[in-house]
Amino acid sequence: MKCQKFRSDDYLKDWQKLNQTTPPGTPPYFVKPKVPPIDPYLQGQPIAPPPNEKGWKDTIQMNPGEVTTIRVRFTSQDGSPFPFDPSLGPGYVWHCHMLEHEDNEMMRPLKVLP
């Protein structure tokens, strides 16, 4: 895991210019949004996690105004291969413990890439 400062206000403005609407989670639900690349909005160098955030875990601290990169190992408990390709979908849903995110449909699917 690593974090990096992010110009979220600038990103939101540019996202709204591209999509002529508010961010995902609000109508129209059927329109796939145009997503600007995040690299131009990153600030400084990635920040290593504190000791309590290192290692295998299922919950991490994420802060406003930062992008968090998470390395995940998708495998069975015994390390044997899955009988399916997890990158084909339908995907996984990650969740947040902030109730306003859940209540306002701000939860996003997680797409697994090979």
N, CA, C and O atoms as CSV, one atom per row, in Angstrom:
chain,resi,resn,atom,element,x,y,z
A,1,MET,N,N,0.846,-1.176,0.000
A,1,MET,CA,C,0.000,0.000,0.000
A,1,MET,C,C,0.888,1.235,0.000
A,1,MET,O,O,1.935,1.265,0.647
A,2,LYS,N,N,0.457,2.242,-0.729
A,2,LYS,CA,C,1.134,3.538,-0.693
A,2,LYS,C,C,0.085,4.615,-0.944
A,2,LYS,O,O,-0.942,4.360,-1.574
A,3,CYS,N,N,0.348,5.806,-0.453
A,3,CYS,CA,C,-0.570,6.939,-0.632
A,3,CYS,C,C,0.189,8.061,-1.333
A,3,CYS,O,O,1.416,8.143,-1.273
A,4,GLN,N,N,-0.578,8.919,-1.998
A,4,GLN,CA,C,0.021,10.081,-2.651
A,4,GLN,C,C,-0.999,11.212,-2.651
A,4,GLN,O,O,-2.180,10.998,-2.921
A,5,LYS,N,N,-0.533,12.405,-2.350
A,5,LYS,CA,C,-1.409,13.576,-2.357
A,5,LYS,C,C,-2.009,13.757,-3.743
A,5,LYS,O,O,-1.384,13.438,-4.754
A,6,PHE,N,N,-3.240,14.278,-3.772
A,6,PHE,CA,C,-4.022,14.334,-4.998
A,6,PHE,C,C,-4.815,15.628,-5.031
A,6,PHE,O,O,-5.446,15.984,-4.035
A,7,ARG,N,N,-4.800,16.340,-6.149
A,7,ARG,CA,C,-5.556,17.592,-6.290
A,7,ARG,C,C,-7.004,17.240,-6.637
A,7,ARG,O,O,-7.415,17.330,-7.794
A,8,SER,N,N,-7.759,16.844,-5.631
A,8,SER,CA,C,-9.114,16.333,-5.852
A,8,SER,C,C,-10.075,17.399,-6.374
A,8,SER,O,O,-10.946,17.081,-7.183
A,9,ASP,N,N,-9.947,18.639,-5.942
A,9,ASP,CA,C,-10.846,19.692,-6.437
A,9,ASP,C,C,-10.642,19.933,-7.931
A,9,ASP,O,O,-11.608,20.093,-8.677
A,10,ASP,N,N,-9.373,19.959,-8.364
A,10,ASP,CA,C,-9.086,20.140,-9.793
A,10,ASP,C,C,-9.596,18.954,-10.606
A,10,ASP,O,O,-10.144,19.127,-11.694
A,11,TYR,N,N,-9.410,17.748,-10.068
A,11,TYR,CA,C,-9.883,16.548,-10.759
A,11,TYR,C,C,-11.402,16.584,-10.907
A,11,TYR,O,O,-11.927,16.284,-11.979
A,12,LEU,N,N,-12.106,16.948,-9.845
A,12,LEU,CA,C,-13.567,17.014,-9.889
A,12,LEU,C,C,-14.038,18.018,-10.944
A,12,LEU,O,O,-14.969,17.729,-11.696
A,13,LYS,N,N,-13.408,19.185,-11.007
A,13,LYS,CA,C,-13.782,20.187,-12.010
A,13,LYS,C,C,-13.594,19.642,-13.427
A,13,LYS,O,O,-14.458,19.809,-14.288
A,14,ASP,N,N,-12.454,18.990,-13.653
A,14,ASP,CA,C,-12.190,18.444,-14.987
A,14,ASP,C,C,-13.122,17.273,-15.302
A,14,ASP,O,O,-13.544,17.106,-16.446
A,15,TRP,N,N,-13.439,16.470,-14.300
A,15,TRP,CA,C,-14.387,15.360,-14.491
A,15,TRP,C,C,-15.749,15.908,-14.915
A,15,TRP,O,O,-16.383,15.382,-15.829
A,16,GLN,N,N,-16.185,16.962,-14.245
A,16,GLN,CA,C,-17.488,17.553,-14.570
A,16,GLN,C,C,-17.490,18.178,-15.962
A,16,GLN,O,O,-18.507,18.126,-16.653
A,17,LYS,N,N,-16.367,18.771,-16.389
A,17,LYS,CA,C,-16.283,19.312,-17.751
A,17,LYS,C,C,-16.428,18.205,-18.794
A,17,LYS,O,O,-17.112,18.383,-19.802
A,18,LEU,N,N,-15.783,17.063,-18.551
A,18,LEU,CA,C,-15.836,15.941,-19.495
A,18,LEU,C,C,-17.226,15.304,-19.570
A,18,LEU,O,O,-17.653,14.862,-20.636
A,19,ASN,N,N,-17.919,15.261,-18.449
A,19,ASN,CA,C,-19.160,14.494,-18.365
A,19,ASN,C,C,-20.428,15.338,-18.302
A,19,ASN,O,O,-21.530,14.803,-18.426
A,20,GLN,N,N,-20.291,16.627,-18.114
A,20,GLN,CA,C,-21.449,17.524,-18.040
A,20,GLN,C,C,-22.471,17.080,-16.983
A,20,GLN,O,O,-23.673,17.298,-17.137
A,21,THR,N,N,-21.976,16.461,-15.921
A,21,THR,CA,C,-22.839,16.010,-14.829
A,21,THR,C,C,-21.989,15.825,-13.585
A,21,THR,O,O,-20.784,16.077,-13.608
A,22,THR,N,N,-22.601,15.393,-12.517
A,22,THR,CA,C,-21.873,15.155,-11.268
A,22,THR,C,C,-21.181,13.795,-11.323
A,22,THR,O,O,-21.461,13.012,-12.231
A,23,PRO,N,N,-20.288,13.489,-10.385
A,23,PRO,CA,C,-19.524,12.237,-10.419
A,23,PRO,C,C,-20.387,10.981,-10.320
A,23,PRO,O,O,-21.584,11.052,-10.043
A,24,PRO,N,N,-19.747,9.818,-10.554
A,24,PRO,CA,C,-20.482,8.551,-10.489
A,24,PRO,C,C,-21.244,8.400,-9.186
A,24,PRO,O,O,-20.835,8.915,-8.146
A,25,GLY,N,N,-22.360,7.686,-9.260
A,25,GLY,CA,C,-23.202,7.509,-8.094
A,25,GLY,C,C,-24.429,8.395,-8.158
A,25,GLY,O,O,-25.303,8.310,-7.294
A,26,THR,N,N,-24.505,9.245,-9.172
A,26,THR,CA,C,-25.666,10.111,-9.344
A,26,THR,C,C,-26.194,9.939,-10.762
A,26,THR,O,O,-25.446,9.514,-11.643
A,27,PRO,N,N,-27.454,10.256,-11.002
A,27,PRO,CA,C,-28.023,10.072,-12.350
A,27,PRO,C,C,-27.241,10.857,-13.393
A,27,PRO,O,O,-26.618,11.857,-13.035
A,28,PRO,N,N,-27.239,10.470,-14.638
A,28,PRO,CA,C,-27.880,9.261,-15.164
A,28,PRO,C,C,-27.003,8.033,-14.951
A,28,PRO,O,O,-25.830,8.039,-15.324
A,29,TYR,N,N,-27.555,6.990,-14.359
A,29,TYR,CA,C,-26.799,5.795,-14.014
A,29,TYR,C,C,-26.344,5.010,-15.242
A,29,TYR,O,O,-25.325,4.321,-15.186
A,30,PHE,N,N,-27.073,5.102,-16.337
A,30,PHE,CA,C,-26.802,4.282,-17.513
A,30,PHE,C,C,-25.668,4.812,-18.377
A,30,PHE,O,O,-25.248,4.132,-19.313
A,31,VAL,N,N,-25.168,5.990,-18.094
A,31,VAL,CA,C,-24.111,6.584,-18.908
A,31,VAL,C,C,-22.756,6.243,-18.301
A,31,VAL,O,O,-22.499,6.525,-17.130
A,32,LYS,N,N,-21.887,5.628,-19.115
A,32,LYS,CA,C,-20.544,5.328,-18.644
A,32,LYS,C,C,-19.743,6.626,-18.647
A,32,LYS,O,O,-19.610,7.264,-19.692
A,33,PRO,N,N,-19.203,7.030,-17.487
A,33,PRO,CA,C,-18.504,8.314,-17.434
A,33,PRO,C,C,-17.157,8.277,-18.153
A,33,PRO,O,O,-16.533,7.225,-18.290
A,34,LYS,N,N,-16.733,9.440,-18.602
A,34,LYS,CA,C,-15.383,9.612,-19.143
A,34,LYS,C,C,-14.501,9.922,-17.941
A,34,LYS,O,O,-14.779,10.853,-17.185
A,35,VAL,N,N,-13.455,9.155,-17.767
A,35,VAL,CA,C,-12.620,9.288,-16.577
A,35,VAL,C,C,-11.260,9.851,-16.965
A,35,VAL,O,O,-10.517,9.212,-17.709
A,36,PRO,N,N,-10.920,11.060,-16.460
A,36,PRO,CA,C,-9.602,11.614,-16.785
A,36,PRO,C,C,-8.499,10.810,-16.092
A,36,PRO,O,O,-8.725,10.273,-15.008
A,37,PRO,N,N,-7.313,10.717,-16.694
A,37,PRO,CA,C,-6.203,10.038,-16.025
A,37,PRO,C,C,-5.824,10.781,-14.754
A,37,PRO,O,O,-5.922,12.007,-14.700
A,38,ILE,N,N,-5.393,10.055,-13.736
A,38,ILE,CA,C,-5.102,10.717,-12.457
A,38,ILE,C,C,-3.686,11.273,-12.365
A,38,ILE,O,O,-3.423,12.144,-11.536
A,39,ASP,N,N,-2.771,10.786,-13.200
A,39,ASP,CA,C,-1.363,11.193,-13.078
A,39,ASP,C,C,-1.141,12.700,-13.027
A,39,ASP,O,O,-0.346,13.152,-12.203
A,40,PRO,N,N,-1.806,13.510,-13.869
A,40,PRO,CA,C,-1.555,14.956,-13.813
A,40,PRO,C,C,-2.003,15.606,-12.491
A,40,PRO,O,O,-1.624,16.743,-12.209
A,41,TYR,N,N,-2.782,14.917,-11.702
A,41,TYR,CA,C,-3.317,15.486,-10.463
A,41,TYR,C,C,-2.557,15.028,-9.227
A,41,TYR,O,O,-2.820,15.509,-8.125
A,42,LEU,N,N,-1.622,14.109,-9.397
A,42,LEU,CA,C,-0.832,13.622,-8.265
A,42,LEU,C,C,0.187,14.667,-7.855
A,42,LEU,O,O,0.706,15.401,-8.696
A,43,GLN,N,N,0.474,14.736,-6.561
A,43,GLN,CA,C,1.425,15.710,-6.038
A,43,GLN,C,C,2.515,14.990,-5.258
A,43,GLN,O,O,2.228,14.100,-4.459
A,44,GLY,N,N,3.756,15.374,-5.490
A,44,GLY,CA,C,4.865,14.806,-4.739
A,44,GLY,C,C,5.071,13.329,-5.026
A,44,GLY,O,O,4.575,12.793,-6.017
A,45,GLN,N,N,5.808,12.692,-4.143
A,45,GLN,CA,C,6.138,11.277,-4.271
A,45,GLN,C,C,5.178,10.430,-3.428
A,45,GLN,O,O,4.606,10.922,-2.456
A,46,PRO,N,N,5.004,9.162,-3.803
A,46,PRO,CA,C,4.182,8.275,-2.968
A,46,PRO,C,C,4.742,8.188,-1.553
A,46,PRO,O,O,5.951,8.265,-1.338
A,47,ILE,N,N,3.846,8.027,-0.609
A,47,ILE,CA,C,4.199,7.969,0.806
A,47,ILE,C,C,4.035,6.527,1.279
A,47,ILE,O,O,2.977,5.926,1.091
A,48,ALA,N,N,5.069,5.979,1.885
A,48,ALA,CA,C,5.003,4.612,2.413
A,48,ALA,C,C,4.025,4.570,3.596
A,48,ALA,O,O,3.880,5.559,4.315
A,49,PRO,N,N,3.368,3.449,3.793
A,49,PRO,CA,C,2.422,3.350,4.902
A,49,PRO,C,C,3.137,3.277,6.253
A,49,PRO,O,O,4.279,2.824,6.333
A,50,PRO,N,N,2.458,3.725,7.310
A,50,PRO,CA,C,3.028,3.570,8.649
A,50,PRO,C,C,3.067,2.082,9.021
A,50,PRO,O,O,2.374,1.277,8.399
A,51,PRO,N,N,3.862,1.712,10.019
A,51,PRO,CA,C,4.003,0.295,10.382
A,51,PRO,C,C,2.680,-0.435,10.634
A,51,PRO,O,O,2.549,-1.610,10.290
A,52,ASN,N,N,1.698,0.250,11.232
A,52,ASN,CA,C,0.432,-0.421,11.533
A,52,ASN,C,C,-0.433,-0.673,10.297
A,52,ASN,O,O,-1.440,-1.374,10.386
A,53,GLU,N,N,-0.055,-0.113,9.151
A,53,GLU,CA,C,-0.803,-0.326,7.920
A,53,GLU,C,C,-0.108,-1.313,6.976
A,53,GLU,O,O,-0.595,-1.558,5.872
A,54,LYS,N,N,1.021,-1.877,7.400
A,54,LYS,CA,C,1.760,-2.813,6.554
A,54,LYS,C,C,1.297,-4.238,6.811
A,54,LYS,O,O,0.746,-4.544,7.869
A,55,GLY,N,N,1.525,-5.096,5.843
A,55,GLY,CA,C,1.226,-6.512,6.008
A,55,GLY,C,C,-0.149,-6.883,5.492
A,55,GLY,O,O,-0.871,-6.042,4.955
A,56,TRP,N,N,-0.510,-8.153,5.657
A,56,TRP,CA,C,-1.796,-8.667,5.192
A,56,TRP,C,C,-2.905,-8.156,6.091
A,56,TRP,O,O,-2.858,-8.333,7.308
A,57,LYS,N,N,-3.897,-7.526,5.497
A,57,LYS,CA,C,-5.029,-7.014,6.267
A,57,LYS,C,C,-6.224,-6.808,5.359
A,57,LYS,O,O,-6.090,-6.817,4.135
A,58,ASP,N,N,-7.383,-6.624,5.947
A,58,ASP,CA,C,-8.588,-6.435,5.136
A,58,ASP,C,C,-9.199,-5.059,5.306
A,58,ASP,O,O,-10.249,-4.780,4.727
A,59,THR,N,N,-8.575,-4.198,6.079
A,59,THR,CA,C,-9.066,-2.835,6.283
A,59,THR,C,C,-7.865,-1.896,6.286
A,59,THR,O,O,-6.851,-2.184,6.922
A,60,ILE,N,N,-7.976,-0.776,5.580
A,60,ILE,CA,C,-6.877,0.194,5.568
A,60,ILE,C,C,-7.416,1.597,5.808
A,60,ILE,O,O,-8.600,1.867,5.604
A,61,GLN,N,N,-6.550,2.463,6.236
A,61,GLN,CA,C,-6.876,3.876,6.431
A,61,GLN,C,C,-6.660,4.600,5.108
A,61,GLN,O,O,-5.590,4.503,4.508
A,62,MET,N,N,-7.686,5.330,4.653
A,62,MET,CA,C,-7.564,6.149,3.447
A,62,MET,C,C,-7.967,7.567,3.822
A,62,MET,O,O,-8.982,7.776,4.487
A,63,ASN,N,N,-7.176,8.532,3.399
A,63,ASN,CA,C,-7.410,9.915,3.793
A,63,ASN,C,C,-7.942,10.757,2.642
A,63,ASN,O,O,-7.634,10.491,1.480
A,64,PRO,N,N,-8.749,11.782,2.966
A,64,PRO,CA,C,-9.222,12.697,1.916
A,64,PRO,C,C,-8.040,13.378,1.236
A,64,PRO,O,O,-7.019,13.647,1.868
A,65,GLY,N,N,-8.188,13.655,-0.059
A,65,GLY,CA,C,-7.144,14.356,-0.787
A,65,GLY,C,C,-5.940,13.490,-1.105
A,65,GLY,O,O,-4.872,14.013,-1.426
A,66,GLU,N,N,-6.092,12.169,-1.020
A,66,GLU,CA,C,-5.008,11.253,-1.351
A,66,GLU,C,C,-5.525,10.139,-2.254
A,66,GLU,O,O,-6.708,9.799,-2.231
A,67,VAL,N,N,-4.633,9.586,-3.035
A,67,VAL,CA,C,-4.906,8.383,-3.815
A,67,VAL,C,C,-4.169,7.261,-3.105
A,67,VAL,O,O,-2.998,7.405,-2.754
A,68,THR,N,N,-4.847,6.156,-2.894
A,68,THR,CA,C,-4.236,5.010,-2.227
A,68,THR,C,C,-4.109,3.861,-3.209
A,68,THR,O,O,-5.089,3.456,-3.834
A,69,THR,N,N,-2.904,3.341,-3.342
A,69,THR,CA,C,-2.651,2.173,-4.188
A,69,THR,C,C,-2.525,0.969,-3.273
A,69,THR,O,O,-1.778,0.985,-2.295
A,70,ILE,N,N,-3.270,-0.074,-3.607
A,70,ILE,CA,C,-3.298,-1.268,-2.766
A,70,ILE,C,C,-2.866,-2.464,-3.615
A,70,ILE,O,O,-3.369,-2.659,-4.721
A,71,ARG,N,N,-1.958,-3.239,-3.108
A,71,ARG,CA,C,-1.560,-4.482,-3.776
A,71,ARG,C,C,-2.345,-5.617,-3.130
A,71,ARG,O,O,-2.327,-5.792,-1.911
A,72,VAL,N,N,-3.026,-6.378,-3.965
A,72,VAL,CA,C,-3.890,-7.442,-3.465
A,72,VAL,C,C,-3.522,-8.751,-4.142
A,72,VAL,O,O,-3.272,-8.791,-5.347
A,73,ARG,N,N,-3.493,-9.801,-3.370
A,73,ARG,CA,C,-3.270,-11.135,-3.920
A,73,ARG,C,C,-4.600,-11.851,-3.967
A,73,ARG,O,O,-5.208,-12.108,-2.928
A,74,PHE,N,N,-5.061,-12.177,-5.172
A,74,PHE,CA,C,-6.303,-12.921,-5.346
A,74,PHE,C,C,-5.950,-14.385,-5.576
A,74,PHE,O,O,-5.474,-14.757,-6.648
A,75,THR,N,N,-6.185,-15.201,-4.574
A,75,THR,CA,C,-5.924,-16.624,-4.687
A,75,THR,C,C,-6.755,-17.365,-3.649
A,75,THR,O,O,-7.320,-16.757,-2.740
A,76,SER,N,N,-6.822,-18.662,-3.792
A,76,SER,CA,C,-7.537,-19.463,-2.793
A,76,SER,C,C,-6.699,-19.552,-1.526
A,76,SER,O,O,-5.518,-19.206,-1.536
A,77,GLN,N,N,-7.292,-20.005,-0.455
A,77,GLN,CA,C,-6.600,-20.089,0.834
A,77,GLN,C,C,-5.341,-20.950,0.762
A,77,GLN,O,O,-4.333,-20.634,1.395
A,78,ASP,N,N,-5.399,-22.037,-0.009
A,78,ASP,CA,C,-4.243,-22.935,-0.076
A,78,ASP,C,C,-3.273,-22.576,-1.208
A,78,ASP,O,O,-2.276,-23.273,-1.400
A,79,GLY,N,N,-3.545,-21.502,-1.958
A,79,GLY,CA,C,-2.658,-21.063,-3.022
A,79,GLY,C,C,-2.911,-21.712,-4.371
A,79,GLY,O,O,-2.260,-21.365,-5.356
A,80,SER,N,N,-3.851,-22.653,-4.428
A,80,SER,CA,C,-4.156,-23.292,-5.712
A,80,SER,C,C,-4.920,-22.309,-6.599
A,80,SER,O,O,-5.572,-21.399,-6.085
A,81,PRO,N,N,-4.852,-22.476,-7.920
A,81,PRO,CA,C,-5.533,-21.526,-8.808
A,81,PRO,C,C,-7.057,-21.598,-8.676
A,81,PRO,O,O,-7.619,-22.643,-8.349
A,82,PHE,N,N,-7.697,-20.478,-8.935
A,82,PHE,CA,C,-9.157,-20.454,-8.966
A,82,PHE,C,C,-9.650,-21.272,-10.162
A,82,PHE,O,O,-8.950,-21.377,-11.169
A,83,PRO,N,N,-10.848,-21.850,-10.057
A,83,PRO,CA,C,-11.401,-22.570,-11.208
A,83,PRO,C,C,-12.041,-21.622,-12.225
A,83,PRO,O,O,-12.740,-22.077,-13.131
A,84,PHE,N,N,-11.815,-20.321,-12.091
A,84,PHE,CA,C,-12.367,-19.307,-12.985
A,84,PHE,C,C,-11.354,-18.184,-13.110
A,84,PHE,O,O,-10.401,-18.115,-12.334
A,85,ASP,N,N,-11.553,-17.306,-14.078
A,85,ASP,CA,C,-10.668,-16.155,-14.275
A,85,ASP,C,C,-11.288,-14.940,-13.578
A,85,ASP,O,O,-12.273,-14.395,-14.074
A,86,PRO,N,N,-10.732,-14.501,-12.430
A,86,PRO,CA,C,-11.337,-13.377,-11.698
A,86,PRO,C,C,-11.290,-12.055,-12.444
A,86,PRO,O,O,-11.984,-11.114,-12.059
A,87,SER,N,N,-10.484,-11.956,-13.511
A,87,SER,CA,C,-10.420,-10.697,-14.259
A,87,SER,C,C,-11.567,-10.560,-15.262
A,87,SER,O,O,-11.728,-9.500,-15.868
A,88,LEU,N,N,-12.372,-11.625,-15.449
A,88,LEU,CA,C,-13.477,-11.561,-16.408
A,88,LEU,C,C,-14.728,-10.892,-15.841
A,88,LEU,O,O,-15.627,-10.539,-16.604
A,89,GLY,N,N,-14.806,-10.714,-14.558
A,89,GLY,CA,C,-15.970,-10.063,-13.978
A,89,GLY,C,C,-16.911,-11.049,-13.349
A,89,GLY,O,O,-16.655,-12.251,-13.427
A,90,PRO,N,N,-17.970,-10.623,-12.738
A,90,PRO,CA,C,-18.475,-9.257,-12.778
A,90,PRO,C,C,-17.687,-8.275,-11.924
A,90,PRO,O,O,-18.007,-7.086,-11.918
A,91,GLY,N,N,-16.689,-8.723,-11.217
A,91,GLY,CA,C,-15.885,-7.839,-10.388
A,91,GLY,C,C,-16.218,-7.985,-8.920
A,91,GLY,O,O,-17.066,-8.791,-8.538
A,92,TYR,N,N,-15.560,-7.218,-8.125
A,92,TYR,CA,C,-15.742,-7.231,-6.687
A,92,TYR,C,C,-16.218,-5.842,-6.277
A,92,TYR,O,O,-15.956,-4.862,-6.974
A,93,VAL,N,N,-16.899,-5.760,-5.176
A,93,VAL,CA,C,-17.320,-4.455,-4.668
A,93,VAL,C,C,-16.514,-4.174,-3.411
A,93,VAL,O,O,-16.515,-4.965,-2.468
A,94,TRP,N,N,-15.831,-3.047,-3.408
A,94,TRP,CA,C,-15.145,-2.643,-2.190
A,94,TRP,C,C,-16.089,-1.758,-1.407
A,94,TRP,O,O,-17.030,-1.201,-1.973
A,95,HIS,N,N,-15.859,-1.623,-0.147
A,95,HIS,CA,C,-16.776,-0.819,0.642
A,95,HIS,C,C,-16.025,0.126,1.552
A,95,HIS,O,O,-14.817,0.007,1.756
A,96,CYS,N,N,-16.765,1.053,2.082
A,96,CYS,CA,C,-16.227,2.106,2.924
A,96,CYS,C,C,-17.038,2.147,4.205
A,96,CYS,O,O,-18.231,1.842,4.195
A,97,HIS,N,N,-16.413,2.516,5.297
A,97,HIS,CA,C,-17.123,2.588,6.568
A,97,HIS,C,C,-17.687,3.986,6.835
A,97,HIS,O,O,-18.084,4.292,7.960
A,98,MET,N,N,-17.723,4.823,5.813
A,98,MET,CA,C,-18.365,6.129,5.943
A,98,MET,C,C,-19.800,5.969,5.445
A,98,MET,O,O,-20.017,5.703,4.263
A,99,LEU,N,N,-20.764,6.124,6.319
A,99,LEU,CA,C,-22.154,5.863,5.969
A,99,LEU,C,C,-22.663,6.738,4.834
A,99,LEU,O,O,-23.477,6.285,4.029
A,100,GLU,N,N,-22.198,7.990,4.753
A,100,GLU,CA,C,-22.684,8.851,3.663
A,100,GLU,C,C,-22.249,8.309,2.304
A,100,GLU,O,O,-22.951,8.519,1.315
A,101,HIS,N,N,-21.127,7.626,2.228
A,101,HIS,CA,C,-20.703,7.022,0.963
A,101,HIS,C,C,-21.623,5.870,0.584
A,101,HIS,O,O,-22.029,5.738,-0.570
A,102,GLU,N,N,-21.943,5.043,1.566
A,102,GLU,CA,C,-22.843,3.922,1.290
A,102,GLU,C,C,-24.245,4.423,0.962
A,102,GLU,O,O,-24.862,3.958,0.004
A,103,ASP,N,N,-24.745,5.358,1.744
A,103,ASP,CA,C,-26.113,5.857,1.566
A,103,ASP,C,C,-26.304,6.607,0.252
A,103,ASP,O,O,-27.414,6.640,-0.279
A,104,ASN,N,N,-25.254,7.204,-0.275
A,104,ASN,CA,C,-25.354,7.984,-1.502
A,104,ASN,C,C,-24.804,7.240,-2.714
A,104,ASN,O,O,-24.442,7.856,-3.716
A,105,GLU,N,N,-24.744,5.923,-2.620
A,105,GLU,CA,C,-24.304,5.067,-3.720
A,105,GLU,C,C,-22.945,5.482,-4.272
A,105,GLU,O,O,-22.736,5.510,-5.485
A,106,MET,N,N,-22.029,5.800,-3.370
A,106,MET,CA,C,-20.689,6.199,-3.774
A,106,MET,C,C,-19.723,5.011,-3.732
A,106,MET,O,O,-18.509,5.204,-3.806
A,107,MET,N,N,-20.238,3.801,-3.617
A,107,MET,CA,C,-19.404,2.610,-3.620
A,107,MET,C,C,-19.153,2.228,-5.075
A,107,MET,O,O,-20.064,2.311,-5.899
A,108,ARG,N,N,-17.973,1.826,-5.391
A,108,ARG,CA,C,-17.612,1.531,-6.784
A,108,ARG,C,C,-17.175,0.077,-6.919
A,108,ARG,O,O,-16.622,-0.491,-5.978
A,109,PRO,N,N,-17.414,-0.527,-8.068
A,109,PRO,CA,C,-16.919,-1.888,-8.292
A,109,PRO,C,C,-15.402,-1.872,-8.484
A,109,PRO,O,O,-14.837,-0.899,-8.983
A,110,LEU,N,N,-14.775,-2.932,-8.093
A,110,LEU,CA,C,-13.344,-3.085,-8.242
A,110,LEU,C,C,-13.097,-4.035,-9.404
A,110,LEU,O,O,-13.555,-5.177,-9.381
A,111,LYS,N,N,-12.388,-3.579,-10.400
A,111,LYS,CA,C,-12.093,-4.430,-11.557
A,111,LYS,C,C,-10.699,-5.024,-11.362
A,111,LYS,O,O,-9.734,-4.304,-11.109
A,112,VAL,N,N,-10.611,-6.336,-11.484
A,112,VAL,CA,C,-9.335,-7.042,-11.333
A,112,VAL,C,C,-8.679,-7.122,-12.703
A,112,VAL,O,O,-9.295,-7.575,-13.668
A,113,LEU,N,N,-7.426,-6.679,-12.788
A,113,LEU,CA,C,-6.676,-6.727,-14.035
A,113,LEU,C,C,-5.552,-7.742,-13.908
A,113,LEU,O,O,-4.975,-7.888,-12.830
A,114,PRO,N,N,-5.233,-8.441,-14.980
A,114,PRO,CA,C,-4.140,-9.428,-14.901
A,114,PRO,C,C,-2.786,-8.755,-14.734
A,114,PRO,O,O,-1.764,-9.436,-14.652
